[in-house]
Amino acid sequence: MKNCLVLQTDFGLVDGAVAAMKGVALQMDENLEVFDLTHDITPYNIWEASYRLFQSVEYWPKGTVFVSVVDPGVGSSRKSLVAETAQGHYIVTPDNGTLTHLAAFVGISNVREIDETRNRLKNSENSYTFHGRDVYAYTGAKLASGKMKFSETGPSYPAETIVKLQLGSVSLSQGTVEGCIDILDVRYGSLWTNIPRADFLEATNAKVGDTIDVKISHEGRICYSGSVKYGFSFAEVSIGEPVIYVNSLYRVGLAVNQGSFSSIYNIGTGIDWRIQFSCKK
């Protein structure tokens, strides 16, 4: 059975790297459907790669093969894997933390280490810096085109041993919930936290229209403190005003209507960027 192939990299589109990967994939099957998740991951940012997979994978048909190449350790001793998620998708990627969010929030059912003696582009054996083309696109295309079964990608690999990045904690107390800023809604500069909608509502008992106290800190320094309306969407506040909302992944977000919260207030992302919501009632 033929499945879709979806590519994610930090390569950008200013040179021929992505085109080379697509060319290798189409050599496997010229009718293979090849799509882009994104090629604008911040260079070397494995966390972003992990999060964008989490954001996207579940909305694709079962059996879809994702190739994710954000690989600062290319050519080193890090392993090359194919992981099967609990929902039946396949991820072809280096074992460097890219599977973190899928493992935590979706589940990884099976993992195999890619046998690079059999699953590698012909005559690429002496190339050590473009595994995205030579190993991952090649393996992903063989799998997606139906020319190879998952069991044929290589030996079984213990799923519990895959590399995982540290996830931020969420804590609840009466009237307050605290978490971290996982990532940005990049084009718009909105903050996406790791706080689930259910935890936010449990802690604050907030209703749409309520005003919530928000505090953002980084390494002990307060970077933002203010009172913000909780709304369904951005248009519930005036242009230029902040709003708390629930994003498409059912996590709490913080935005500025038609503005960039991250740019205006110079806010970054990561587990050391802490954010706290407290009910004013």
C-alpha positions in Angstrom: 0.0 0.0 0.0 1.3 3.5 -0.9 1.2 6.2 1.7 2.1 9.9 1.8 5.6 11.1 2.5 6.0 14.4 4.5 9.3 16.2 4.9 10.5 18.4 7.7 14.0 20.0 8.0 16.0 23.0 9.1 17.5 23.3 5.6 15.4 26.2 4.3 14.7 26.6 0.6 17.6 28.8 -0.5 19.7 25.9 -2.0 19.1 22.4 -3.4 19.0 20.3 -0.3 15.2 19.8 -0.1 15.0 19.3 -3.8 17.6 16.6 -3.6 15.6 14.8 -0.9 12.5 15.0 -3.0 14.4 13.7 -6.1 15.6 10.7 -4.1 12.0 10.0 -2.9 10.6 10.2 -6.5 13.3 7.8 -7.7 11.6 5.2 -5.5 8.2 5.9 -7.1 7.6 8.8 -9.5 3.9 8.9 -8.4 4.7 9.1 -4.7 2.9 12.0 -3.1 5.6 14.1 -1.3 4.5 17.0 1.0 6.3 19.6 3.1 5.6 20.0 6.8 8.2 22.8 7.1 11.8 23.5 6.2 12.0 26.6 8.4 12.8 25.0 11.7 15.4 27.2 13.4 18.8 25.7 12.5 19.8 22.9 14.9 16.7 23.4 17.0 15.6 19.8 17.8 13.0 21.0 20.3 11.2 22.8 17.5 11.3 19.8 15.2 9.8 17.7 18.0 7.0 20.1 18.6 6.1 20.6 15.0 5.7 16.9 14.6 3.4 16.8 17.6 1.5 19.7 16.1 0.9 18.0 12.8 1.3 14.3 12.7 -2.1 13.2 14.1 -4.0 15.1 11.3 -2.5 12.9 8.5 -3.9 9.5 7.4 -2.7 6.4 9.3 0.4 5.1 7.6 1.8 8.5 6.5 5.6 8.5 6.7 7.3 11.6 8.1 11.0 12.3 7.5 12.3 14.8 10.1 15.9 16.0 9.7 17.2 18.5 12.2 20.5 16.8 12.8 23.4 18.7 14.4 25.0 15.4 15.1 25.0 14.2 11.5 27.9 11.8 10.9 28.4 11.1 14.6 27.5 7.9 16.5 23.9 9.0 17.0 21.4 6.3 15.8 19.0 6.6 12.8 15.5 5.4 13.6 12.1 4.7 12.2 9.4 5.0 14.9 5.8 3.9 14.7 3.4 6.0 16.7 0.5 4.7 18.7 -1.8 6.2 16.0 0.0 4.3 13.2 2.2 7.0 11.7 5.9 6.5 10.9 8.7 8.9 11.8 12.1 8.6 10.1 14.6 10.7 12.1 17.9 10.7 14.0 17.7 9.6 17.6 18.4 13.0 19.1 15.2 14.1 20.9 13.0 14.7 17.8 10.6 12.1 19.1 10.1 13.7 22.5 6.7 15.2 22.2 5.2 12.3 20.2 6.5 9.9 22.9 5.0 12.0 25.7 1.7 12.9 24.2 0.9 10.4 21.5 2.9 7.3 22.3 5.6 5.4 20.4 4.6 1.8 19.8 7.7 0.4 18.0 11.1 1.6 17.0 13.6 0.2 14.5 17.2 1.2 13.9 17.8 1.9 10.2 20.1 -0.7 8.7 22.3 1.7 6.6 24.0 -1.2 4.8 20.7 -1.9 3.0 18.7 1.3 3.4 20.9 3.9 1.9 21.2 5.7 -1.5 23.5 3.9 -3.8 27.0 5.3 -4.0 26.5 7.6 -1.0 28.6 5.4 1.4 31.4 8.0 1.6 29.1 11.0 2.2 28.8 11.8 5.9 27.0 15.1 6.1 23.7 14.6 4.2 21.9 11.7 5.8 18.7 13.6 5.1 19.1 12.7 1.4 21.2 9.5 1.6 19.5 7.7 4.5 16.2 9.4 5.7 14.6 10.4 2.4 15.7 7.1 0.8 14.3 5.0 3.7 11.2 7.1 4.1 10.3 6.8 0.4 10.9 3.1 0.3 8.5 2.8 3.3 5.9 5.2 2.0 5.9 3.7 -1.5 5.3 0.2 -0.2 8.6 -1.1 -1.5 9.7 -1.9 2.1 7.8 -3.0 5.2 8.5 -1.4 8.6 10.0 -4.6 9.8 12.5 -4.5 7.0 14.0 -1.1 7.9 16.3 -2.6 10.4 16.6 -4.4 13.8 14.2 -3.7 16.6 15.2 -0.9 18.9 13.9 -0.5 22.5 11.5 2.4 22.5 12.1 3.3 26.1 15.8 4.1 25.3 15.1 6.8 22.6 16.6 10.2 23.4 14.1 12.6 25.0 14.5 16.2 25.7 13.4 17.7 29.1 9.7 18.8 29.1 8.6 21.7 31.2 6.6 21.1 34.3 3.0 22.4 35.1 2.0 23.1 38.6 -1.4 24.0 40.1 -2.3 25.7 43.3 -5.5 27.4 44.4 -6.2 30.1 41.9 -2.9 29.8 40.0 -1.4 27.6 37.4 2.3 27.8 36.2 4.0 26.3 33.2 6.5 27.3 30.5 6.4 28.8 27.1 7.0 25.9 24.8 7.1 27.6 21.4 5.8 30.5 19.3 3.1 30.7 16.8 5.9 31.9 14.7 4.3 34.2 12.1 2.3 36.1 14.7 4.5 36.0 17.7 1.9 34.4 20.0 3.1 32.4 23.0 2.1 28.7 23.2 2.4 27.4 26.7 2.6 23.8 27.9 -0.5 24.4 30.1 -3.5 22.3 29.1 -6.9 24.0 28.9 -8.2 21.6 31.6 -5.4 22.6 34.1 -5.9 26.3 33.4 -9.7 26.1 34.1 -9.2 23.8 37.1 -6.8 26.2 38.8 -8.4 29.5 37.9 -12.0 28.7 37.4 -11.8 31.3 34.6 -14.8 32.1 32.4 -14.5 33.7 29.0 -14.5 37.5 29.6 -12.7 37.3 32.9 -9.5 39.2 33.5 -6.5 37.1 34.6 -3.2 38.1 36.2 -0.3 37.0 34.0 3.4 36.9 35.0 6.3 35.8 32.8 9.8 35.2 34.2 13.1 34.1 32.8 15.8 32.8 35.2 14.2 34.6 38.1 13.7 37.9 36.3 10.2 39.2 35.8 9.8 40.0 32.0 6.1 40.7 31.9 3.3 41.3 34.4 -0.2 42.4 33.6 -3.9 41.7 33.7 -5.2 40.1 30.5 -8.7 39.2 29.3 -9.5 35.5 28.7 -11.3 35.2 25.4 -12.3 32.7 22.7 -10.2 34.4 20.0 -8.0 37.5 19.3 -10.8 39.7 18.1 -12.4 39.8 21.6 -9.9 42.6 22.5 -9.0 45.8 20.7 -6.1 45.8 18.2 -2.8 46.0 20.1 -4.2 44.5 23.3 -3.2 41.2 24.8 -5.6 38.2 25.1 -5.4 34.8 26.7 -6.9 32.0 24.6 -6.9 28.3 24.0 -4.8 27.3 21.0 -5.4 24.6 18.4 -3.6 22.0 20.6 -5.8 22.8 23.6 -2.9 24.6 25.4 -3.2 28.1 26.8 -1.8 30.8 24.5 -1.1 34.5 25.0 -1.3 36.8 22.0 -1.7 40.4 21.0 -4.5 41.1 18.6 -2.8 41.9 15.2 0.6 42.2 17.0 3.5 40.0 18.2 3.5 39.4 21.9 7.0 37.9 21.8 8.4 40.9 19.9 6.6 43.6 21.9 7.7 42.2 25.3 10.9 40.5 24.2 9.7 37.1 25.4 11.5 33.8 24.4 10.7 30.1 24.6 11.9 27.1 26.5 11.5 25.4 29.9 13.3 28.3 31.7 10.7 30.8 30.4 8.0 30.4 33.1 4.5 31.7 32.9 1.9 32.0 35.6 -1.9 32.6 35.4 -3.7 33.7 38.5 -7.4 34.3 38.9 -8.3 37.9 40.0 -11.5 36.8 41.8 
